[in-house]
Amino acid sequence: MKTFVLDTNVLIHRPDAILSFKDNEVVIPIWVLEELDKLKSFSDERGRNARAAIRFLDERRKKGNLSEGVAIEHGIVLRVLLGFWKDEKGFLSDKPDNQILLAAYHLQKHGKEVFFVSKDINARVKATALGLKAVDYEKQKVNIESLYSGYVEQDAKEETLDDLDREEAVSSPGAFYPNQFVVLKGAHSGREMLTRYRHEDHTLRYVIPRPSSVWGVKPRNREQEMAFDLLLDDEVQLVTLVGKAGTGKTLLALAAGLKKVLEDKAYKRLLVTRPVVPMGKDIGFLPGDKEEKLSHWMQPIFDNLDYLVSVYSRGHVKSVEELLAQDVIEMEALSFIRGRSLPYQYIIIDEAQNLSPHEIKTIVSRAGHHTKMVLTGDPFQIDSPYLDANSNGLTYLVEAFKGQEIFGHVTLHKSERSTLAELAAELL
């Protein structure tokens, strides 16, 4: 039986992470409980997860003495390790983080096969310096290099392309994921046709190029055509758009949302939100009421909305403020979505790469009847200290939902913002 010593940030990342270590011993140093106790009063996601982790431990406490070890689900032995450890190899013992590491070192010295589990890179480096085996918590990790792109290219017979010219759909030459795009390429003519796999009848439906713009926005490349096809399809209730800066993720989502709410009347409101995670040094508390505070974090959304209103050819929409006053658009902090039920809404969650898998689950589960959710983000621009391109909630969601009939995804690669923006995204 192996012994896994969990750092505090693992339980903050996922409160029930203990259950991931089947048929092994899981040790929680008493200093982890001290840190959870400090965090439990916070009103943010850390505080909520700290409270959830404490409740989890409290339920298992009823099964026996945690200091001696308690058998819980999945063959796991859960143990809380007491003790204050003196300096070892120059590690200062007055720091809680170092006490957690020294607890793992103590177990290893007494013959245990110990693995120190932490989301903190620096803590893993220090653990290795102590001679411990240090690992990241990888239960909800995906490989960003092989992330589902949402589309494939495939050679096709000229007869198949001719059939698509005459008909809406053709029988699929192979099995694909529901709503996966297939670019059919003629072997001899060089013709290309964009199709989308329809799982219910195993056909490829021709994606007809849009004759007009969507709220003043026309797709500039094939990937943006794919994105609009998913964003405007009410049967696809969950859409994810992943791509670097300037690929148009947020602009396309907002344009589609405005069309579905204002023109098609398919939804009663466009709800836009994004995680409140500062880039770089935090500027501290902002003055004003909730709306004034949100205006700072939502400024990129306002910039896109201002542009859309300015290029929209039908002049009955005068300003973004008018849409907000009419309650057609709602800006909300993610913190206030928890606990709400959101029916008949077109919801856009921007910068979703800064959310953990647990946060993503909490948010997506808010969707009510006839609600569509769109999540956008760039996995390589993460501001959260404990998430990366492989462990964030957005990429986890893409891999978890691929194959579901109500889900669609596109990875966008080509920047359309400007030559400078594209070079910055590629070179810096």
C-alpha positions in Angstrom: 0.0 0.0 0.0 1.4 3.4 -1.0 1.0 6.5 1.2 -0.1 9.8 -0.5 0.4 12.9 1.6 -1.9 15.7 0.3 -1.0 19.4 0.3 -3.7 21.9 1.1 -4.1 23.2 -2.5 -5.1 19.7 -3.6 -8.2 19.9 -1.4 -8.8 23.5 -2.5 -8.7 22.3 -6.1 -11.0 19.4 -5.5 -12.5 18.9 -2.0 -13.1 15.2 -2.5 -9.7 14.5 -4.0 -9.0 11.9 -1.3 -11.3 9.5 -3.1 -9.0 9.4 -6.1 -6.4 7.3 -4.3 -8.1 3.8 -4.4 -6.6 1.0 -2.2 -4.0 3.3 -0.7 -3.3 5.3 2.4 -4.1 9.0 2.3 -2.4 11.2 4.9 -3.6 14.7 5.8 -1.0 16.5 8.0 -2.6 18.5 10.8 -1.1 21.6 9.2 -3.4 21.1 6.2 -6.3 21.3 8.6 -4.9 24.5 10.1 -4.7 26.1 6.6 -8.2 24.9 5.7 -9.4 26.5 8.9 -7.9 29.9 7.9 -9.4 29.7 4.4 -12.9 28.5 5.4 -14.1 32.1 6.2 -13.2 33.3 2.7 -16.2 34.1 0.5 -14.5 33.0 -2.8 -14.1 29.6 -4.3 -11.2 28.8 -2.0 -13.4 29.4 1.0 -16.2 27.3 -0.4 -13.9 24.4 -1.2 -12.2 24.6 2.2 -15.5 24.3 3.9 -16.5 21.4 1.6 -13.2 19.6 2.4 -13.7 20.1 6.1 -17.2 18.6 5.8 -15.8 15.7 3.9 -13.3 14.9 6.6 -16.0 15.4 9.3 -18.2 12.8 7.7 -15.3 10.2 7.7 -14.3 11.1 11.3 -17.5 9.4 12.4 -16.2 6.1 11.2 -13.3 5.9 13.6 -10.1 7.6 15.0 -8.5 9.6 12.1 -5.2 9.8 13.9 -5.0 6.0 13.8 -6.4 5.6 10.3 -10.0 5.0 9.2 -11.1 2.7 6.3 -13.4 4.7 4.0 -14.7 4.2 0.4 -12.7 2.5 -2.4 -10.4 0.7 0.0 -8.8 3.9 1.1 -7.3 4.3 4.6 -7.6 8.0 5.7 -5.3 9.3 8.4 -4.7 12.7 10.0 -1.0 13.0 11.0 -0.3 15.0 14.2 3.0 16.4 15.2 5.4 19.4 14.9 8.6 18.4 13.0 12.0 20.0 13.8 14.2 21.4 11.1 15.5 18.8 8.6 18.2 19.6 6.0 17.8 23.3 6.5 14.0 23.4 6.1 12.6 26.1 8.4 10.0 24.5 10.7 8.0 27.6 11.5 6.3 27.7 8.1 3.1 25.6 7.6 4.0 24.7 4.1 7.4 23.3 5.3 5.6 21.4 8.2 3.5 19.6 5.6 6.6 18.6 3.7 8.4 17.5 6.8 5.4 15.4 7.8 5.8 13.5 4.5 9.5 13.2 5.1 8.9 11.8 8.6 6.6 9.1 7.1 9.3 8.2 4.5 12.0 7.9 7.2 9.8 5.3 9.0 9.7 3.0 6.0 6.5 4.2 4.1 6.5 4.5 0.3 5.5 8.2 0.3 4.2 10.3 -2.6 3.8 14.1 -1.9 0.8 15.4 -3.9 0.6 19.2 -4.5 -0.6 21.6 -7.1 2.2 24.0 -6.1 5.2 23.6 -8.4 7.6 25.2 -5.8 6.4 22.8 -3.1 7.1 19.8 -5.4 10.6 21.2 -6.0 11.2 21.4 -2.3 9.8 17.9 -1.8 12.2 16.5 -4.4 15.1 18.3 -2.6 14.0 16.5 0.6 14.2 13.2 -1.3 10.5 12.7 -1.6 8.6 11.6 -4.7 6.5 14.6 -5.6 3.6 14.5 -8.0 0.9 16.8 -9.3 -2.8 15.9 -8.7 -3.7 14.6 -12.2 -7.1 13.1 -11.7 -8.7 15.8 -13.9 -5.8 16.5 -16.3 -5.8 16.3 -20.0 -3.0 16.4 -22.6 -3.2 19.8 -24.2 -1.1 18.5 -27.1 -3.9 16.1 -28.1 -6.9 18.2 -27.1 -10.0 17.5 -29.2 -10.0 20.1 -32.0 -13.6 19.7 -33.1 -12.8 19.1 -36.8 -10.9 16.8 -39.1 -9.9 16.7 -42.8 -10.8 13.7 -45.0 -10.3 12.8 -48.6 -13.6 12.3 -50.5 -14.7 11.1 -53.9 -15.9 13.6 -56.4 -19.3 11.9 -56.5 -19.7 12.6 -52.8 -19.0 16.3 -53.3 -21.4 16.4 -56.2 -24.1 14.8 -54.0 -23.5 17.5 -51.4 -24.0 20.2 -54.0 -27.4 18.8 -54.8 -28.5 17.6 -51.3 -28.3 18.8 -47.7 -26.5 15.7 -46.4 -24.8 12.5 -47.5 -24.1 9.3 -45.7 -21.0 9.5 -43.6 -18.0 7.5 -44.8 -16.9 6.9 -41.2 -17.8 7.4 -37.6 -17.1 10.8 -36.0 -18.0 12.6 -32.8 -21.4 14.2 -32.7 -21.2 17.8 -34.1 -17.6 17.2 -35.3 -16.8 19.1 -38.4 -15.4 17.2 -41.4 -13.7 19.0 -44.2 -14.1 16.9 -47.3 -11.3 17.3 -49.9 -11.7 16.2 -53.5 -8.8 13.9 -54.4 -8.5 15.3 -58.0 -10.3 18.6 -58.2 -9.0 20.2 -55.1 -12.5 21.2 -54.0 -13.2 21.4 -50.3 -16.6 21.3 -48.6 -17.3 21.9 -44.9 -19.7 19.4 -43.2 -20.8 18.6 -39.7 -21.5 15.1 -38.5 -25.0 14.4 -37.5 -25.0 11.5 -35.0 -28.7 10.7 -35.1 -28.7 9.5 -38.7 -25.0 9.1 -39.3 -24.8 11.7 -42.1 -22.6 14.6 -43.0 -24.6 17.9 -43.3 -23.2 20.5 -45.6 -22.4 23.7 -43.7 -23.7 26.4 -46.1 -21.6 29.6 -46.0 -23.6 32.4 -44.4 -24.9 34.9 -47.0 -25.1 37.8 -44.5 -23.2 38.9 -41.4 -24.2 38.0 -37.8 -24.7 41.3 -36.1 -22.2 42.9 -38.4 -19.6 40.1 -38.1 -18.7 37.8 -41.0 -16.5 34.8 -40.5 -13.0 35.4 -41.9 -11.8 31.8 -42.0 -13.2 28.3 -41.9 -12.8 27.9 -38.1 -14.9 30.9 -37.5 -17.6 29.5 -39.9 -17.6 26.3 -37.7 -17.9 28.4 -34.6 -20.9 30.3 -35.9 -22.6 27.1 -37.0 -22.4 25.8 -33.5 -23.2 29.1 -31.8 -26.4 29.6 -33.8 -27.7 26.1 -33.4 -30.2 25.8 -30.6 -29.9 22.0 -30.4 -26.2 22.4 -29.4 -26.7 23.5 -25.8 -23.0 23.6 -24.8 -20.3 25.1 -27.0 -16.6 25.6 -26.2 -14.2 27.8 -28.2 -10.5 27.5 -27.5 -7.9 29.7 -29.2 -5.1 32.2 -28.7 -5.7 35.9 -28.5 -7.3 37.5 -31.5 -8.9 34.5 -33.0 -12.4 36.0 -32.4 -13.7 33.7 -29.7 -15.5 36.3 -27.6 -16.6 38.5 -30.5 -18.2 35.6 -32.3 -20.0 34.4 -29.2 -21.3 37.9 -28.4 -22.5 38.4 -32.0 -24.3 35.1 -32.0 -25.8 35.7 -28.6 -27.2 39.1 -29.6 -28.7 37.7 -32.7 -30.4 34.8 -30.9 -31.7 37.1 -28.2 -32.7 40.2 -30.1 -33.5 39.0 -33.6 -34.5 35.4 -33.2 -36.1 35.8 -29.8 -34.9 32.3 -29.0 -33.7 33.3 -25.5 -34.9 36.0 -23.2 -31.5 37.3 -22.1 -27.8 37.3 -22.9 -25.8 36.7 -19.7 -22.1 37.4 -19.8 -19.6 36.5 -17.1 -16.0 35.9 -16.5 -13.8 34.9 -13.6 -12.4 37.8 -11.5 -8.8 36.9 -11.7 -6.4 39.8 -12.1 -3.4 39.6 -14.6 -0.2 40.6 -13.0 -0.2 42.5 -9.7 -3.6 43.0 -8.1 -4.8 46.6 -7.8 -6.7 45.9 -4.6 -10.3 46.6 -3.7 -12.2 48.7 -6.2 -14.6 51.4 -5.1 -18.3 51.6 -5.9 -21.3 49.2 -5.9 -21.3 45.8 -7.7 -22.1 47.3 -11.1 -19.2 49.7 -10.8 -16.8 47.0 -9.6 -17.9 44.7 -12.5 -17.4 47.4 -15.1 -13.6 47.2 -14.5 -13.4 43.4 -14.9 -15.9 43.4 -17.8 -14.3 46.1 -19.8 -13.1 43.7 -22.6 -16.7 42.5 -22.9 -17.9 46.1 -23.2 -15.3 46.8 -25.8 -16.6 44.0 -28.0 -20.2 45.0 -27.4 -19.5 48.6 -28.3 -17.9 47.4 -31.5 -20.9 45.2 -32.4 -23.4 47.9 -31.7 -21.3 50.3 -33.9 -21.2 48.0 -36.9 -24.7 46.7 -36.6 -26.6 47.9 -39.7 -30.0 48.0 -38.1 -30.0 51.2 -36.1 -32.7 50.5 -33.5 -30.0 49.5 -31.0 -28.3 52.7 -30.0 -25.9 51.7 -27.2 -24.8 48.9 -24.8 -26.2 50.9 -21.9 -29.6 50.8 -23.5 -29.4 47.0 -23.8 -28.3 46.7 -20.1 -31.1 49.0 -19.0 -33.7 46.9 -20.9 -32.3 43.8 -19.2 -31.6 42.2 -22.5 -27.9 41.9 -21.5 -26.9 41.0 -18.0 -23.3 41.2 -16.7 -22.7 39.0 -13.6 -19.7 37.9 -11.5 -19.2 34.2 -11.5 -19.4 34.3 -7.7 -23.1 35.3 -7.9 -24.1 32.5 -10.3 -23.7 29.8 -7.7 -27.1 28.7 -6.5 -29.1 30.3 -9.4 -31.2 28.4 -11.9 -30.8 30.0 -15.3 -33.6 29.1 -17.8 -34.1 30.6 -21.3 -30.7 32.3 -21.4 -27.8 32.5 -23.7 -24.8 32.4 -21.4 -21.2 33.3 -22.3 -18.4 32.5 -19.9 -15.3 34.3 -21.1 -11.7 33.5 -19.9 -12.9 30.1 -18.8 -9.4 28.7 -18.7 -9.0 30.4 -15.3 -11.6 28.1 -13.8 -10.9 24.7 -12.1 -12.8 21.6 -13.2 -14.8 21.8 -10.0 -15.8 25.4 -10.7 -16.7 24.5 -14.3 -19.0 21.7 -13.0 -20.7 24.2 -10.6 -21.3 26.7 -13.3 -22.5 24.4 -16.1 -24.9 22.7 -13.7 -26.7 26.1 -13.3 -28.1 25.8 -16.8 -31.9 25.7 -16.7 -34.5 24.7 -19.3 -33.7 25.9 -22.9 -30.4 27.5 -21.9 -27.3 27.6 -24.1 -23.8 27.9 -22.6 -20.8 29.1 -24.4 -17.3 28.9 -22.8 -14.3 30.6 -24.4 -10.7 30.8 -23.4 -7.0 30.4 -24.1 -5.4 27.5 -22.1 -2.0 29.1 -22.6 -3.0 32.4 -20.9 -3.8 31.3 -17.3 -3.6 33.7 -14.4 -4.5 31.2 -11.6 -1.4 29.9 -9.8 -2.6 26.3 -9.4 -3.9 25.7 -13.0 -2.1 25.1 -16.2 -2.9 24.2 -19.9 -3.5 20.6 -18.9 -5.4 21.0 -15.6 -7.8 23.9 -16.1 -11.6 23.4 -16.3 -12.0 24.5 -19.9 -9.8 21.8 -21.4 -11.2 19.2 -19.0 -14.7 20.1 -20.1 -13.8 19.7 -23.8 -12.4 16.2 -23.3 -15.2 15.2 -20.9 -18.0 16.3 -23.2 -16.7 15.2 -26.6 -19.1 12.5 -27.9 -22.2 14.1 -26.4 -24.9 15.1 -28.8 -25.6 18.5 -27.2 -22.0 19.5 -27.3 -19.8 21.2 -29.9 -16.3 22.5 -29.9 -13.9 24.3 -32.2 -10.2 25.1 -31.6 -9.4 28.4 -33.4 -5.8 28.9 -34.6 -5.7 31.9 -36.9 -5.6 35.4 -35.3 -7.8 37.9 -37.1 -7.2 40.9 -34.8 -4.1 42.3 -36.5 -0.7 41.3 -37.8 0.9 42.6 -34.6 -1.5 40.7 -32.4 -0.8 37.5 -34.3 2.9 37.9 -34.1 2.7 38.6 -30.4 0.6 35.5 -29.8 3.1 33.4 -31.8 6.5 34.9 -30.8 6.1 36.1 -27.2 
